[in-house]
Structures are given as structure tokens and as C-alpha cells.
Amino acid sequence: MQYEVERTLFVFLSLPQFYLKYVPCADEADMDRVFKLPSTTFIGGKEKALSLREILRRLETAYCRHIGCEFMFINSLEQCNWIRQKLESPGIMEMDNDEKRLILARLTRATGFESFLAKKWSSEKRFGLEGCEILIPAMKQVIDKSTELGVESIVMGMPHRGRLNVLANVCRKPLEQIFTQFAALEAADDGSGDVKYHLGTYIERLNRVTNKNIRLAVVANPSHLEAVDPVVQGKTRAEQFYRGDGEGKKVMSVLLHGDAAFCGQGIVYETFHLSDLPDYTTHGTVHIVVNNQIGFTTDPRHSRSSPYCTDVARVVNAPIFHVNSDDPESVMHVCKIAAEWRATFHKDVVIDIVCYRRNGHNEIDEPMFTQPLMYRKIKKTPSALDKYSDKLIKEGVVTPEEVKDVKDKYEKICEESYVNARKETHIKYKDWLDSPWSGFFEGKDPLKVSPTGVKEDTLVHIGKRMSSPPPNAAEFIIHKGIERILKSRMEMVEARTVDWALGEAMAFGSLLKEGIHVRLSGQDVERGTFSHRHHVLHHQAVDKATYKPLCHMYPDQGPYTVCNSSLSEFGVLGFELGYSMTNPNALVCWEAQFGDFNNTAQCIIDQFISSGQAKWVRQSGLVMLQPHGLEGMGPEHSSARLERFLQMSADDPDYFPPESEEFSVRQLHDINWIVANTSTPANYFHILRRQIALPFRKPLILMTPKSLLRHPEARSSFDLMTENTEFLRVIPEEGPAGDNSSGVKKLIFCSGKVYYDLKKARNEKNLDKDVAIARVEQISPFPYDLVKKECVKYPNAAICWAQEEAKIRVHGLTCSPVSTLRLMGPEVLEL
């Protein structure tokens, strides 16, 4: 019997999860026997031996109360033992009275805020936190501990539930600004705005617990749950990059989730899989799940197949702490462990706060329709604040009068802010900006674009570097095929011409020379889907030995990052969008493997990129490179669906803007994004550089070619890229028809690669003098002024639009000849 008890005891102490399943069958006489503790347990503290009764009591205290931890699947003994020490050590959860009072004060504020909103705006949707008010003290505990461990900036993403409370009590956003959002006031600035529970913010404040300054950003998001996750990670990664925080010690991310969305939305999985990739890691994220055990009206048994809503986190070996929300001290302990885990191992960690939702999905929803038994119990359940207040009163930590005093003080604060908010006459969208660019807009002419042409010496230098093997590395073995490509590039440089890949490299290289950070991300971008780019050269005999020419252009250049991404569009595009939000002086590009793959990232495109500035006053200069063209590769590898981007453009096809000297830049200023389909390397060069030259930032949706990458006519002279040259919104007819304007019978407008097909057909039919072809390089905002100029130039020509796509995919109403001509005025209509 003694052997059996000792053997069983060793297993329990080594693998504590077995204790939960198998209670040892020991005689009462054995319960007081003293056993030597093995080195694999931490329950003894400084003691080397304990009675069996005490061993079981301590194991029950650690693992059978209000904390359940999943960690034994982690394939690191060091990490498993670290967690066990945080859970098993005697007295590890003990708190002093000051810590308990702090929890009570924070819980009182969280509860009081929701009660105040419910009293003042009883019929308003606010997606309150009732039932999980402990989230606020939990987040503040994570922030306090992280700040203590050296973190200076925290980027947060969260759904709508509890958002206003987080803004008020975690970020400490002025209550007046929050309360004015309920008043339906007109905005003092431009934009459509968004509902209050989608808005973000940026706050710099003193952390009173650690007496250190902290920056807190809550990223604005749409109703699409979890879509903000990769955006937060990209913004965090960028902030770490610009701070030189290579280990994530200064900047971290916190993501909040709902239980149904955490297990139901695939973007969660995509984001987790970015967590340990070299060019995407944020060195650990703290995930907090508000697990109210219901998704809108759907029970867990109908919304997931896994035992827990958090099981997705197991794929990256993240420890998962389940904790009862009605035990605030256990929640605080788990949050402390999570912050320390992230600081120690720089890996993700999940806190699953098991709670409930006191109201329906929103405050005017009736939950008894679908969960009558559950909500009958909830109605009888005292709040976490009431339970914790009673506990502390019984312990003698506080008196009933002190509890009431804390409540009354916060109520008074809310009332005063409410009175001040009622005096406001307008709301300001800029108060809710999550990514301010300090100093970027000050002192700039909002309608002046910097030059995009560069000195020829710069082009030659970049071209030669891109055409050469690593300097001073004769032993670096390059693939024979790459040697031929480098030789071809050198020949082009000597001939003062560029193809598509070289034009792109010159745009990147010239920006790097100016100190601009350039980042190119996406599937297979290092080589290029079509084997044209080759920004990373690989040693043919040494594994992982590489050379990146653009990283070695100039001694004091800006940093260049080119990185193959995971096989994800939704996650990676969201990540790059977040990256672009952090610093306006960076060119951030995402390239689709094929343009039509963008539709798996449609949520990011629709809800963030196309409408982000209108909803959240948030600018972004993100570039989306999308290989596009019908070239016989099948329906899935042809069209980037250009028409969809034009349908979401703010360009009005029924309005011809007043012509002026600033016509083109004013159009860019007023548009929500730029859509272009360039046909020459020089124009590609200029439009990339223009993203940085603009005095503001707009997303660029750029159709990029496939066959033109190696087309003999798709070349540009240095003369089109040097100083005093610029991006051409429209490229007019350059052949004999241009010199025979009165004799031209047809003027064809087109865009992109189809120009070369039309030119070839015109040549074959000997119509070079009879047909003029003008290329509309920038489709949105539409170049009405230049199109009008072309129409007037050919007074006897019939006008038409040509495209290779099916007619149903017409390039938006902007390119419809009827609507366009109608705007050109009587002198064009008469033609």
C-alpha cells in the first residue's frame, strides 16, 4: 500500500492535471503520513516534506478553485515549470489590503460607469460590460505589471462590448467626449463618423500605480468581429520597429475577444500564425476573452466543436488561463502571470474570463426569448461588485461606508462630466483618432506635391547595385539564371532604360536614399510570383546565406524590409494596414500573389481601407499591388476585379470638378483612395514615389502586370524618370495619329496592358494615322481635365472606351463614355 501511495503521489505532483481526474485511494491512516516532495513540484515552498493531507489541500488550492490552466501541451519543460511555480507556490495569491482596495475601487468605477449610462440613456445601444465588469481591473492589472516590467506603449484591439468602459476607465478618455457621442451632435470636422462603440483613441498618461508614463491606443474597428486583430499586430510591430525595440520590451499588444468570435472567426487563427514569424512577430500578445458563454443568441453547443472557445491558441503553444469572473483576486493573479509570461518568454498568452452577459446582445434586446433558464439565473445573481464588497467587509478590509463613499465619488464625477457634455454643440472626430501623426501635417501646403523625378546619377547607382552580385563576396555562388538576369539589368542600365522590376527597384531605392522606410510584404514577394523581382539572392551552396541589394544602396539609407508572408490575405493585408498607420514617412506595400486573391481579404478592403478616413479620420498610404490581366491563365488568375474598387471609390461620375492649377492634387485630397492601372515602368516608378511626395496619405490600389513584366515594348527611358518628370495621369497618343489630329477617325481610351494589344492590332491593320489611343493611367480620381483635352484635340474622331475585361466589368461609371462626355461641356458633346 505504501508503494502504491508513493507512486501515485509522485505522478500527481509531477503531472497535476491527473489529480483532477483520479483521486488517490488512500486510507485515512495514510492521510497524515509525511512524504518527501519530489523536485518536480512547487507546492512545498521551502518545505521538503508534507503530509498527504496537506499535499492534497495545496493541490486543490492551486488547481481546483477558480483558476483552470491549460499548459501541459507546451513542449518546453522550462515554460511548464515556470507556470506551475506561479500557481503552486504557497501564498502566491495572497494580497495585502491596499491591493484589495485598489481592485474594489476599479471594479466600482467599471460598474458605476455602466450604471450611469443605463440611467441616462436607457434605450441606447452601448454594448455594456454588465456581467464582466472585472475586465476593467483585469486590463489595468496587465497594464500595471507590463509597465513595471518596462513596457511604455500598449496597442489594443477589441470588439464593441465594453468598449466605452475601456475608453473611460482604462484609457481614461475624458468622460465629456464619451457622453457627447450619445447626443447626436453635428461634427465639427469632415467625415461620416461611426457609432460610438467602434471608435478608437490614443492617450498618453501617467500610470499612477507604477508612476511611469504609458501610451495607450485603442484601434478603431468595424462590426466585423476579430477583423481588427491583424491591424493591431501590424501597428504594434511598426511601433516596435521605429523604436528599435527588437525584443518587444517597450511596445506590446493586447487583444480582447468574445468567446463566440474567438473560436468562430478564421482571422483569429491567421493572426496567431503570424505571432512567431520573423518579420511579423510582436514578441507576444496578451489575449483576454470575455467569455459570457453565449454568442448573440447562440449557445456554445451550437457555435463550436471544441471543448473550449480558446482551443485555437493551442496551435502556437500559448498557455490558457480560465478564471471565474466572480473571483476578482483570482482574475488579478492570472493577469499578473500573463504579463510576466509575456515579458519572460515573449510569446502569446490567453486569459479566459468566464462570466455572463446580464442584458441581451444589446441593451434593448430580450435574452429570455432564447435563453430563458440561463437568464432566470442571471437575474438572481448579485454583481461581482456586490460579492466582492461583501467579502472585503467581512474580512475587515473596508467598511460599508467606505464602499458607498467610493461609489458616490464616481457617481459625482460622471454627473459633472454629463453636465459639461450637455454644453457641447459639436463633436470632433479627431478626438477619436487612434494613430496621430505628430508634426506631419503642420507647416505643409495641403495642395503641394513634392517632385517625384530624381537625378540620373541616382538611377544609375541603384541600377548598377541591382545588377551586381554581393560586393567583396567572390565565394557567394549565384544561380546561373540569376546571373543572366543581373547581366540583362546591367545592359538596360547602360542603355538608359528600365523594365518593370528595375523601375520598381529604382522607386524603392530612391526613397531609401531619402531616408524613407520601405516595406514590401506578401506571398512570394522576395522573388516575385512571376520570378521577376529577385530582391533576395540566395547562396547556392550555403543554407540561409542571402544578400539583399536594396539594403546596401547607401551608407545612411532608410531601412528596407522585404518578406514572404504566410499564405494569408486577410491577416497579412490587415497587418500591413496597421503597419502603415504608424508612420506616414514609410512606403508600405502588400502584393497579392494574383490580384483576384484580394477577395479573401475583402473585409479589410471594405471596412478599413476604403472607408477608414471617412469613419475614423485615419489616413493610410498603404499600396496594394495586384497582378491583373486576362492572359489565358483561367478565371482565377486573371482579374483583380478592378471594377469593385471603382465602385467603392468616392469619385462622383456626375460631377466635373472646377478646373484649376491644383485640379489633380485637389482630386487626390478629396478621394478616399487612388485606383490606377499603369502601363509603363516610368509611370509605376512615379506613382510609387508620389505616395510619399503627397502632403497627405491615401491608399493606392494598383493593378500590376504579368505579361508586361517581360514585354519588349514595356520599357521606359531614364528621360521619363529624371528631374522635372512626373506621374502621367493620362498618356496621350505618341504616334503618327498624334500629329494628324484632324484626320483621326477614332479616339480609343484604354487602361493598362490592353494598350499594347490595341497598338499591335492597329499596326497590323495600317491604321496608325487613323486611330489614336490614349491611356488612362489613373482611373480614380478620374482625370476629367486630361480626358477632355484629348477629346478636344481630335475634333472629327468617334470616341470609345476599350478594355479586355467583359462588358459587365466596365471600369466603373467614371469610364462610361456617355457619362464622361456629358461632363466635358458643350464643346465636347458637339463632337
LINRA-V232646 format. One record per residue. SS is DSSP state (2 for helix, 1 for strand, 0 for the rest). PHI is phi in whole degrees, 0 to 359 (none if undefined). Layout:
BEGIN
ss:SS phi:PHI
ss:SS phi:PHI
END
This chain:
BEGIN
ss:0 phi:none
ss:2 phi:299
ss:2 phi:298
ss:2 phi:297
ss:2 phi:296
ss:2 phi:296
ss:2 phi:294
ss:2 phi:296
ss:2 phi:299
ss:2 phi:299
ss:2 phi:296
ss:2 phi:297
ss:2 phi:286
ss:2 phi:280
ss:0 phi:234
ss:2 phi:299
ss:2 phi:293
ss:2 phi:292
ss:2 phi:297
ss:2 phi:292
ss:0 phi:258
ss:0 phi:231
ss:0 phi:281
ss:0 phi:296
ss:0 phi:270
ss:0 phi:250
ss:0 phi:292
ss:2 phi:302
ss:2 phi:294
ss:2 phi:282
ss:2 phi:296
ss:2 phi:260
ss:0 phi:289
ss:1 phi:266
ss:1 phi:238
ss:1 phi:288
ss:0 phi:276
ss:0 phi:287
ss:0 phi:288
ss:0 phi:274
ss:0 phi:240
ss:0 phi:241
ss:0 phi:288
ss:0 phi:279
ss:0 phi:64
ss:0 phi:274
ss:0 phi:279
ss:0 phi:263
ss:1 phi:214
ss:1 phi:217
ss:1 phi:288
ss:2 phi:299
ss:2 phi:300
ss:2 phi:290
ss:2 phi:301
ss:2 phi:295
ss:2 phi:297
ss:2 phi:290
ss:2 phi:295
ss:2 phi:297
ss:2 phi:298
ss:2 phi:284
ss:2 phi:240
ss:0 phi:238
ss:0 phi:243
ss:0 phi:255
ss:1 phi:237
ss:1 phi:237
ss:1 phi:239
ss:1 phi:256
ss:0 phi:207
ss:0 phi:289
ss:0 phi:279
ss:0 phi:291
ss:0 phi:271
ss:0 phi:222
ss:2 phi:296
ss:2 phi:300
ss:2 phi:290
ss:2 phi:297
ss:2 phi:294
ss:2 phi:299
ss:2 phi:295
ss:2 phi:299
ss:2 phi:296
ss:2 phi:289
ss:2 phi:259
ss:2 phi:266
ss:0 phi:302
ss:0 phi:302
ss:0 phi:74
ss:0 phi:297
ss:0 phi:262
ss:0 phi:293
ss:0 phi:234
ss:0 phi:276
ss:2 phi:295
ss:2 phi:295
ss:2 phi:296
ss:2 phi:293
ss:2 phi:295
ss:2 phi:296
ss:2 phi:301
ss:2 phi:298
ss:2 phi:298
ss:2 phi:292
ss:2 phi:293
ss:2 phi:295
ss:2 phi:294
ss:2 phi:298
ss:2 phi:289
ss:2 phi:295
ss:2 phi:297
ss:2 phi:296
ss:2 phi:296
ss:2 phi:294
ss:2 phi:298
ss:2 phi:296
ss:2 phi:285
ss:2 phi:276
ss:0 phi:227
ss:0 phi:295
ss:0 phi:256
ss:0 phi:269
ss:0 phi:285
ss:0 phi:219
ss:0 phi:51
ss:0 phi:291
ss:0 phi:259
ss:0 phi:306
ss:0 phi:106
ss:0 phi:219
ss:0 phi:299
ss:2 phi:296
ss:2 phi:303
ss:2 phi:294
ss:2 phi:300
ss:2 phi:297
ss:2 phi:297
ss:2 phi:294
ss:2 phi:293
ss:2 phi:299
ss:2 phi:293
ss:2 phi:301
ss:2 phi:293
ss:2 phi:294
ss:2 phi:297
ss:2 phi:301
ss:0 phi:271
ss:0 phi:114
ss:0 phi:289
ss:0 phi:244
ss:1 phi:215
ss:1 phi:232
ss:1 phi:255
ss:1 phi:239
ss:1 phi:229
ss:0 phi:201
ss:0 phi:280
ss:0 phi:286
ss:0 phi:294
ss:0 phi:80
ss:2 phi:298
ss:2 phi:296
ss:2 phi:294
ss:2 phi:297
ss:2 phi:298
ss:2 phi:283
ss:2 phi:253
ss:2 phi:261
ss:0 phi:278
ss:0 phi:61
ss:0 phi:292
ss:0 phi:308
ss:2 phi:297
ss:2 phi:301
ss:2 phi:294
ss:2 phi:288
ss:2 phi:293
ss:2 phi:294
ss:0 phi:292
ss:0 phi:271
ss:0 phi:265
ss:0 phi:55
ss:0 phi:277
ss:1 phi:285
ss:1 phi:274
ss:0 phi:273
ss:0 phi:231
ss:0 phi:283
ss:0 phi:120
ss:0 phi:272
ss:0 phi:74
ss:0 phi:208
ss:0 phi:295
ss:2 phi:298
ss:2 phi:271
ss:2 phi:247
ss:0 phi:282
ss:0 phi:252
ss:1 phi:195
ss:1 phi:220
ss:1 phi:226
ss:1 phi:246
ss:1 phi:210
ss:1 phi:272
ss:1 phi:278
ss:0 phi:289
ss:0 phi:285
ss:0 phi:261
ss:0 phi:60
ss:1 phi:237
ss:1 phi:285
ss:1 phi:219
ss:1 phi:254
ss:1 phi:236
ss:1 phi:235
ss:1 phi:253
ss:0 phi:281
ss:0 phi:297
ss:0 phi:210
ss:0 phi:274
ss:0 phi:289
ss:0 phi:289
ss:0 phi:300
ss:0 phi:73
ss:0 phi:297
ss:0 phi:282
ss:2 phi:306
ss:2 phi:291
ss:2 phi:296
ss:2 phi:299
ss:2 phi:295
ss:2 phi:294
ss:2 phi:296
ss:2 phi:295
ss:2 phi:301
ss:2 phi:295
ss:2 phi:295
ss:2 phi:299
ss:2 phi:298
ss:2 phi:289
ss:2 phi:272
ss:0 phi:70
ss:0 phi:269
ss:0 phi:290
ss:0 phi:244
ss:0 phi:70
ss:0 phi:276
ss:0 phi:255
ss:1 phi:233
ss:1 phi:217
ss:1 phi:241
ss:1 phi:232
ss:1 phi:244
ss:1 phi:257
ss:1 phi:221
ss:1 phi:263
ss:2 phi:296
ss:2 phi:292
ss:2 phi:287
ss:2 phi:299
ss:2 phi:265
ss:2 phi:262
ss:0 phi:265
ss:2 phi:296
ss:2 phi:295
ss:2 phi:298
ss:2 phi:297
ss:2 phi:300
ss:2 phi:291
ss:2 phi:302
ss:0 phi:284
ss:0 phi:272
ss:0 phi:295
ss:0 phi:236
ss:0 phi:276
ss:0 phi:308
ss:0 phi:263
ss:0 phi:229
ss:0 phi:296
ss:0 phi:250
ss:0 phi:63
ss:0 phi:106
ss:1 phi:237
ss:1 phi:268
ss:1 phi:260
ss:1 phi:239
ss:1 phi:258
ss:1 phi:275
ss:1 phi:266
ss:0 phi:271
ss:0 phi:64
ss:0 phi:198
ss:1 phi:243
ss:0 phi:61
ss:0 phi:236
ss:1 phi:260
ss:0 phi:288
ss:2 phi:303
ss:2 phi:294
ss:2 phi:254
ss:2 phi:245
ss:0 phi:205
ss:0 phi:259
ss:0 phi:272
ss:0 phi:299
ss:0 phi:239
ss:0 phi:290
ss:0 phi:263
ss:2 phi:298
ss:2 phi:298
ss:2 phi:289
ss:2 phi:294
ss:2 phi:294
ss:2 phi:246
ss:0 phi:58
ss:0 phi:273
ss:1 phi:294
ss:1 phi:235
ss:1 phi:251
ss:1 phi:268
ss:1 phi:216
ss:1 phi:282
ss:0 phi:293
ss:0 phi:279
ss:0 phi:243
ss:2 phi:304
ss:2 phi:291
ss:2 phi:294
ss:2 phi:297
ss:2 phi:296
ss:2 phi:296
ss:2 phi:297
ss:2 phi:295
ss:2 phi:296
ss:2 phi:299
ss:2 phi:299
ss:2 phi:295
ss:2 phi:291
ss:2 phi:301
ss:2 phi:299
ss:2 phi:289
ss:2 phi:275
ss:2 phi:251
ss:0 phi:55
ss:0 phi:229
ss:0 phi:294
ss:1 phi:212
ss:1 phi:239
ss:1 phi:249
ss:1 phi:256
ss:1 phi:275
ss:1 phi:277
ss:0 phi:220
ss:0 phi:208
ss:0 phi:246
ss:0 phi:292
ss:0 phi:258
ss:0 phi:284
ss:0 phi:305
ss:0 phi:229
ss:0 phi:290
ss:0 phi:254
ss:0 phi:266
ss:0 phi:254
ss:2 phi:286
ss:2 phi:293
ss:2 phi:302
ss:0 phi:243
ss:0 phi:230
ss:2 phi:297
ss:2 phi:292
ss:2 phi:301
ss:2 phi:281
ss:2 phi:294
ss:2 phi:288
ss:2 phi:297
ss:2 phi:298
ss:2 phi:270
ss:0 phi:272
ss:0 phi:296
ss:0 phi:290
ss:2 phi:300
ss:2 phi:296
ss:2 phi:298
ss:2 phi:296
ss:2 phi:287
ss:2 phi:300
ss:2 phi:300
ss:2 phi:298
ss:2 phi:289
ss:2 phi:295
ss:2 phi:295
ss:2 phi:282
ss:0 phi:79
ss:0 phi:286
ss:0 phi:224
ss:0 phi:254
ss:2 phi:304
ss:2 phi:295
ss:2 phi:294
ss:2 phi:298
ss:2 phi:294
ss:2 phi:297
ss:2 phi:297
ss:2 phi:298
ss:2 phi:295
ss:2 phi:296
ss:2 phi:289
ss:2 phi:300
ss:2 phi:294
ss:2 phi:301
ss:2 phi:296
ss:2 phi:296
ss:2 phi:295
ss:2 phi:293
ss:2 phi:296
ss:2 phi:296
ss:2 phi:293
ss:2 phi:295
ss:0 phi:290
ss:0 phi:276
ss:0 phi:289
ss:0 phi:250
ss:1 phi:218
ss:1 phi:254
ss:0 phi:237
ss:2 phi:298
ss:2 phi:294
ss:2 phi:293
ss:2 phi:248
ss:0 phi:291
ss:0 phi:267
ss:0 phi:221
ss:0 phi:290
ss:0 phi:250
ss:0 phi:300
ss:0 phi:83
ss:0 phi:290
ss:0 phi:270
ss:0 phi:292
ss:0 phi:74
ss:0 phi:252
ss:0 phi:283
ss:0 phi:294
ss:0 phi:238
ss:0 phi:243
ss:0 phi:257
ss:0 phi:290
ss:0 phi:297
ss:0 phi:250
ss:0 phi:285
ss:1 phi:228
ss:0 phi:292
ss:2 phi:296
ss:2 phi:301
ss:2 phi:294
ss:2 phi:298
ss:2 phi:296
ss:2 phi:299
ss:2 phi:295
ss:2 phi:300
ss:2 phi:290
ss:2 phi:295
ss:2 phi:287
ss:0 phi:254
ss:0 phi:239
ss:0 phi:288
ss:0 phi:304
ss:0 phi:291
ss:0 phi:56
ss:0 phi:218
ss:0 phi:297
ss:0 phi:277
ss:0 phi:286
ss:0 phi:273
ss:0 phi:257
ss:0 phi:300
ss:2 phi:302
ss:2 phi:295
ss:2 phi:293
ss:2 phi:301
ss:2 phi:294
ss:2 phi:295
ss:2 phi:297
ss:2 phi:296
ss:2 phi:298
ss:2 phi:297
ss:2 phi:298
ss:2 phi:296
ss:2 phi:295
ss:2 phi:300
ss:2 phi:293
ss:0 phi:271
ss:0 phi:62
ss:1 phi:227
ss:1 phi:224
ss:0 phi:262
ss:2 phi:298
ss:2 phi:295
ss:2 phi:289
ss:2 phi:297
ss:2 phi:296
ss:2 phi:299
ss:2 phi:289
ss:2 phi:296
ss:2 phi:297
ss:2 phi:298
ss:2 phi:290
ss:2 phi:290
ss:2 phi:299
ss:2 phi:300
ss:0 phi:277
ss:0 phi:89
ss:0 phi:278
ss:1 phi:283
ss:1 phi:241
ss:1 phi:230
ss:1 phi:239
ss:1 phi:225
ss:1 phi:144
ss:0 phi:286
ss:0 phi:64
ss:0 phi:286
ss:0 phi:298
ss:0 phi:273
ss:0 phi:98
ss:0 phi:309
ss:0 phi:257
ss:0 phi:55
ss:0 phi:244
ss:0 phi:271
ss:0 phi:55
ss:0 phi:275
ss:0 phi:230
ss:1 phi:264
ss:1 phi:249
ss:0 phi:297
ss:0 phi:281
ss:0 phi:235
ss:0 phi:234
ss:0 phi:294
ss:0 phi:68
ss:0 phi:273
ss:1 phi:227
ss:1 phi:219
ss:0 phi:245
ss:2 phi:305
ss:2 phi:291
ss:2 phi:274
ss:2 phi:228
ss:0 phi:276
ss:0 phi:220
ss:0 phi:294
ss:0 phi:243
ss:0 phi:285
ss:0 phi:286
ss:0 phi:284
ss:1 phi:242
ss:1 phi:238
ss:1 phi:234
ss:1 phi:214
ss:1 phi:294
ss:0 phi:262
ss:0 phi:293
ss:0 phi:280
ss:0 phi:218
ss:0 phi:257
ss:2 phi:306
ss:2 phi:293
ss:2 phi:286
ss:2 phi:297
ss:2 phi:299
ss:2 phi:300
ss:2 phi:292
ss:2 phi:298
ss:2 phi:300
ss:2 phi:298
ss:2 phi:290
ss:2 phi:286
ss:2 phi:279
ss:0 phi:221
ss:0 phi:290
ss:0 phi:268
ss:1 phi:210
ss:1 phi:260
ss:1 phi:251
ss:1 phi:239
ss:1 phi:242
ss:1 phi:246
ss:1 phi:284
ss:0 phi:300
ss:0 phi:227
ss:2 phi:303
ss:2 phi:290
ss:2 phi:289
ss:2 phi:298
ss:2 phi:289
ss:2 phi:280
ss:2 phi:247
ss:2 phi:302
ss:2 phi:299
ss:2 phi:295
ss:2 phi:295
ss:2 phi:288
ss:2 phi:271
ss:2 phi:247
ss:2 phi:285
ss:0 phi:288
ss:0 phi:240
ss:2 phi:300
ss:2 phi:289
ss:2 phi:294
ss:2 phi:279
ss:2 phi:233
ss:0 phi:55
ss:0 phi:254
ss:0 phi:265
ss:0 phi:209
ss:0 phi:258
ss:0 phi:304
ss:1 phi:251
ss:1 phi:253
ss:1 phi:265
ss:1 phi:228
ss:1 phi:305
ss:0 phi:216
ss:0 phi:151
ss:0 phi:274
ss:0 phi:226
ss:0 phi:78
ss:0 phi:263
ss:0 phi:95
ss:2 phi:295
ss:2 phi:272
ss:2 phi:236
ss:0 phi:239
ss:0 phi:257
ss:0 phi:274
ss:0 phi:58
ss:2 phi:307
ss:2 phi:297
ss:2 phi:294
ss:2 phi:292
ss:2 phi:289
ss:2 phi:294
ss:0 phi:265
ss:0 phi:278
ss:0 phi:278
ss:0 phi:292
ss:0 phi:267
ss:0 phi:289
ss:0 phi:256
ss:0 phi:224
ss:0 phi:261
ss:0 phi:297
ss:0 phi:301
ss:0 phi:282
ss:0 phi:200
ss:0 phi:295
ss:0 phi:263
ss:2 phi:307
ss:2 phi:291
ss:2 phi:286
ss:2 phi:294
ss:2 phi:302
ss:2 phi:296
ss:2 phi:296
ss:2 phi:271
ss:0 phi:278
ss:0 phi:272
ss:1 phi:200
ss:1 phi:253
ss:1 phi:241
ss:1 phi:221
ss:0 phi:221
ss:0 phi:284
ss:0 phi:240
ss:0 phi:227
ss:2 phi:300
ss:2 phi:295
ss:2 phi:292
ss:2 phi:298
ss:2 phi:303
ss:2 phi:291
ss:2 phi:290
ss:2 phi:293
ss:2 phi:292
ss:2 phi:296
ss:2 phi:303
ss:2 phi:269
ss:2 phi:287
ss:0 phi:294
ss:0 phi:279
ss:0 phi:216
ss:0 phi:234
ss:0 phi:224
ss:1 phi:296
ss:1 phi:244
ss:1 phi:260
ss:1 phi:241
ss:1 phi:284
ss:1 phi:248
ss:0 phi:273
ss:0 phi:241
ss:2 phi:293
ss:2 phi:291
ss:2 phi:302
ss:0 phi:235
ss:0 phi:292
ss:0 phi:299
ss:0 phi:269
ss:0 phi:275
ss:0 phi:234
ss:1 phi:229
ss:1 phi:280
ss:2 phi:305
ss:2 phi:300
ss:2 phi:267
ss:0 phi:233
ss:1 phi:278
ss:0 phi:304
ss:0 phi:71
ss:0 phi:249
ss:0 phi:206
ss:0 phi:292
ss:0 phi:260
ss:0 phi:295
ss:1 phi:228
ss:1 phi:258
ss:0 phi:287
ss:0 phi:302
ss:0 phi:248
ss:0 phi:260
ss:2 phi:304
ss:2 phi:298
ss:2 phi:293
ss:2 phi:266
ss:0 phi:232
ss:2 phi:300
ss:2 phi:287
ss:2 phi:266
ss:0 phi:287
ss:0 phi:266
ss:1 phi:216
ss:1 phi:248
ss:1 phi:254
ss:1 phi:263
ss:1 phi:210
ss:0 phi:212
ss:0 phi:77
ss:0 phi:298
ss:2 phi:297
ss:2 phi:305
ss:2 phi:292
ss:2 phi:291
ss:2 phi:295
ss:2 phi:298
ss:2 phi:296
ss:2 phi:295
ss:2 phi:297
ss:2 phi:294
ss:2 phi:295
ss:0 phi:263
ss:0 phi:55
ss:0 phi:247
ss:0 phi:299
ss:0 phi:266
ss:0 phi:261
ss:1 phi:236
ss:1 phi:255
ss:1 phi:237
ss:1 phi:247
ss:1 phi:259
ss:1 phi:271
ss:0 phi:280
ss:1 phi:253
ss:1 phi:270
ss:1 phi:219
ss:0 phi:293
ss:0 phi:290
ss:0 phi:280
ss:2 phi:305
ss:2 phi:297
ss:2 phi:283
ss:2 phi:294
ss:2 phi:300
ss:2 phi:299
ss:2 phi:294
ss:2 phi:296
ss:2 phi:292
ss:2 phi:295
ss:0 phi:244
ss:0 phi:293
ss:0 phi:254
ss:0 phi:263
ss:1 phi:284
ss:1 phi:249
ss:1 phi:212
ss:1 phi:248
ss:0 phi:237
ss:0 phi:211
ss:0 phi:275
ss:0 phi:285
ss:0 phi:299
ss:2 phi:300
ss:2 phi:295
ss:2 phi:259
ss:0 phi:304
ss:0 phi:287
ss:0 phi:74
ss:2 phi:295
ss:2 phi:302
ss:2 phi:260
ss:0 phi:283
ss:2 phi:305
ss:2 phi:295
ss:2 phi:294
ss:2 phi:294
ss:2 phi:295
ss:2 phi:301
ss:2 phi:274
ss:2 phi:284
ss:0 phi:104
ss:2 phi:298
ss:2 phi:294
ss:2 phi:273
ss:2 phi:299
ss:0 phi:295
ss:0 phi:294
END
